[in-house]
Amino acid sequence: DDWTTFLGICYALRAVQGVGTALNQTASFALLVGVFPKSISLISGLLRAFTGLGFMIGPALSGFIYDEHGFLYPFVIYGGVMLCSSVAILFVLPGEVEANEDRKDAGIFTATLKLPWSLLWLFASLVVGAAVGLLEPSISPN
């Protein structure tokens, strides 16, 4: 019932989420550009597309979960998905990533999507994008 405490916690968590999003996007871009140095525009476009897809999916999915299961479940489900994707990235990501400068630019899109850790990074970008929009239907005053 204490709105000041609630808003303070919301702002603090949103700040932590912003830092996490910035770290995720920076690491994703640096890793993928390191592997595909000749296709920076494609990598940037893929990361932005998946993040944008997350922006579209997040509020709708969060609103549905909120309506069906209540306030807590959007946060628990998102946290679980992010935790699982983070653990999966730890196990799938190679220790040393080698640049693929020999690949032709024409097949770089399919080459990027064939790497399992690359798909996990794109999925993580989608989840991060969804997280930004996740809070909108859950904590907005209706």
Disulfide bonds with the S-S distance in Angstrom:
none
